[in-house]
Amino acid sequence: MANAASGMAVQDECKLKFQELKARRAYRFIVFKIEKQQVMVEKLGEPTENYDDFQASLPADECRYAVYDFDFTTEENCQKSKIFFIAWSPDISRVRMKMVYASSKDRFKRELDGIQFELQATDPSEMSLDIVKARAF
């Protein structure tokens, strides 16, 4: 299933692991990378890992897609969870890589049914935990 605009295929494992995150909370986060014209799973975050672990798993100089299952407690003391899609495109990554990730993002995101929020970040400060919290509430 290649995307006509970018020629990008999505491995079935991407959708399968996302469903496991969404339905069973099997992972805290998933990092995806594009390699050989297809999107694939690069890293699965254990449910015990936190946002710092997630941020540390993103390379400083390469683009990635990621989903993060953010847990929080509302003012009414209810446990909630929101799934964030993060398009990581650091300023120092190669221009071609940024173009490939940008042109494939919307199609890939549509493959993952259940994303509630999207963040685009070129710098770690653009996806800080404070920003995630502000978007979730």
Secondary structure, 3 states (H helix, E strand, C coil): CCCCCCCCEECHHHHHHHHHHHHHCCCCEEEEEEECCEEEEEEEECCCCCHHHHHHCCCCCCCEEEEEEEEEECCCCCEEEEEEEEEECCCCCCHHHHHHHHHHHHHHHHHCCCCCEEEEECCHHHHCHHHHHHHHC
